[in-house]
Structures are given as C-alpha cells and as structure tokens.
C-alpha cells in the first residue's frame, strides 16, 4: 500500500515539475515529437501501401500462376529479344492443360482489350473488356452485387452476356437497374447479367480496375477481337497444401514443354509468372522505406533523448534541497529514483503522443487512392519507443538523485 502511495506521489511530483517549467518542457520534447512522428508516419504509410497493394493483388488471385509469353520483370536485364520469338499461349494449350493438370484447382483462359468504347443510348464510356472462361471466379475475386455469375452454357456457347463493373453500371445505366438491360460493344448487343461490387481507387490495379471492366465469355471476345487463333494468358490456381506451388509449377513446365516439343537442352519458350513475385519486389521497397524511417526518426529521437537527459540533470540540481528534505523525512532511494524516472518517461510520452497525434491528423489528408490509417499496433509502437527513450534518458539523472547524501543535499544552494 505504501509503495502504491509513493508511486502516486512520484507521478504527482513529476507532473508538477513539468507544469512549472512549461517552456523548457515544450522545447525538450520537440525532438521526441519529431522522431516519433517520422517513424510512425513512415510505418503508417508502408502499412497503408501494403494493404492497398494486397487488395489489388486479390483480384488476380491467391496461389495462382500465369502461363504467358512475356515474363514479369522486377529488375535486372530484360532479354526481350529472346522472349519476342516465343509463341503466344493458345486456346488449344489452355484445353491441353485443363484436361491434364492434376495439381490444379482451376485452369482459366484470359484475354484483354483496353479502351474499348461501350454505349447504351446516349451514354458511353471507355471500358476494359476481359474475355474469360467459366472458372474465373475460382482464381480471382468476383464479388457480385447485383445479378449472377456466368453459367457453363453461356461460356461454352459464347453468348453475348456480360458482368460489368460499378462505374460501367453508373455511366451506362444512371438511376436504373442494369441487370437484364443491354449495351453496345463493337456494334453488338450484350445483356448485363451481373454487376460487381465497387472496389474504388487503387494504387496498383493489377489486371485492370474491376470498376471499369466488362467480363464476357472468351469465345465472344475472340469473335470480336481476333480473326484467327487468339493469344491469351492461362491462369492456374494451385492447392493450399502445395507449398510454394512447386508441384504445380513443375507439372505445368513438363506439360508445356511436351506440348511445344521443347528439347531437354533447350530453355523454356514460355513464362510462368507469379503475382507474389510482384508483392516480394514491392516488399523490398517497403523494407527500404522502413529502414529510412527508423534512421530519420532515430536521429530526431536521439537528439530528443539528450534534451530530456539534460533537462533532468538541471531538474535534479534545482531540487537538490527538496531531495535532501525528502530523504531526511524517511523517503527511500527508490522513491527518489521513481520520482525523476517518471518525470523523464512522462516527458517522453507527452512528446510521443504529440507525434502520434500529428500522424493522426495526416491520415485525414486526401492522398487520392491511398487511404492512410493509423493502426493500434503503430500507436503502441510509438508509445513503447517513447517510454524506452524516457527510461534511457532519465535513468542516470534519477540514479544520481537517489544516491545523494541527505545532509549534503540539504546544505546545497
């Protein structure tokens, strides 16, 4: 009980000391405020970017690989002259893989055409047209807000039906129910069977923004945009127990090399692309940003820590007589120690809270597609770093105060 009372007294002494020297307190916590702001702002930015990019990658699928002509490049030399000579993946190869792959949940053929004008009455807009096969919703997120998904018969018969994005629905059918209505695409009527949920703006719209996209059967797509055999991407989803999709990739490589007659001494004439490679490349950039935030914020916090330590030494010297009186009245060394240590920690926490508050204000700024969110983990991190800085800055002055001889301290001027 006595310990709790003395601890409370230590907090009260610390608070009174900070209030009595408001200007000095404010100046000393600026370094901690700037440091915590720099670190938490960078962490908040990185977390928000990662969340935004993961949301974008969800639309190209999890545990999915893409068989294509061109490899995705994330640095290093890009040998385009070798890739240029490769054949395009074809519908026959898609069917070949769909029939034979044993380590795949779904195999899908995809093709795209951007900036295609679609019309409905006097309304028109530029849209991204994507042709796909039936299992597309197994490899990618297709949240249907209104209507339904394709049927197998619609895909097999290449019917003129479409699942449209929310922006397409708003532009072509303002104030109307889109499902069941038709629009013009390359002079042909397409009936809307479904509308996707709004995704909103995103920094990384991999595979195209679903809000401006029209999904149609790949057979209908080929009739409009390809006179001969279309060039496609083949998306293949693996099983969860296939760690790293190594079995799936090995089986794909073997089947594709067999199908194309690639000799054992020859390199692959196709690319197996992975979305997670993109995430890893971006993660490397995030790692650099995080280190930069720690370095920049660390210097500011270091300066702030020295400032707090200096203020604490001054505070100890100013209150030497009071320390002597407290010790002569029976105050224990730990009471004096806690008194000054709590003052340093409280000072540092106030600076940290100020830095976190400025990051919170920053989260209200309009940064376009980037939605900044200050998370609880970053708040706890900021408070934790502030507390550690306070302890390290105040421990030596607190020890020096606790070890004073009461007789000498009372006589001090």
Secondary structure as GFF3:
##gff-version 3
##sequence-region A 1 413
A	DSSP	alpha_helix	2	20	.	.	.	ID=ss1
A	DSSP	alpha_helix	22	57	.	.	.	ID=ss2
A	DSSP	beta_strand	64	68	.	.	.	ID=ss3
A	DSSP	alpha_helix	80	83	.	.	.	ID=ss4
A	DSSP	alpha_helix	91	100	.	.	.	ID=ss5
A	DSSP	beta_strand	104	120	.	.	.	ID=ss6
A	DSSP	beta_strand	123	132	.	.	.	ID=ss7
A	DSSP	alpha_helix	136	139	.	.	.	ID=ss8
A	DSSP	beta_strand	144	147	.	.	.	ID=ss9
A	DSSP	alpha_helix	152	156	.	.	.	ID=ss10
A	DSSP	beta_strand	161	164	.	.	.	ID=ss11
A	DSSP	alpha_helix	166	172	.	.	.	ID=ss12
A	DSSP	beta_strand	182	185	.	.	.	ID=ss13
A	DSSP	beta_strand	188	196	.	.	.	ID=ss14
A	DSSP	three_ten_helix	210	212	.	.	.	ID=ss15
A	DSSP	beta_strand	213	217	.	.	.	ID=ss16
A	DSSP	alpha_helix	218	225	.	.	.	ID=ss17
A	DSSP	beta_strand	233	238	.	.	.	ID=ss18
A	DSSP	three_ten_helix	243	245	.	.	.	ID=ss19
A	DSSP	alpha_helix	246	260	.	.	.	ID=ss20
A	DSSP	beta_strand	271	274	.	.	.	ID=ss21
A	DSSP	alpha_helix	275	318	.	.	.	ID=ss22
A	DSSP	alpha_helix	320	328	.	.	.	ID=ss23
A	DSSP	alpha_helix	333	362	.	.	.	ID=ss24
A	DSSP	alpha_helix	376	402	.	.	.	ID=ss25
A	DSSP	alpha_helix	406	411	.	.	.	ID=ss26
###
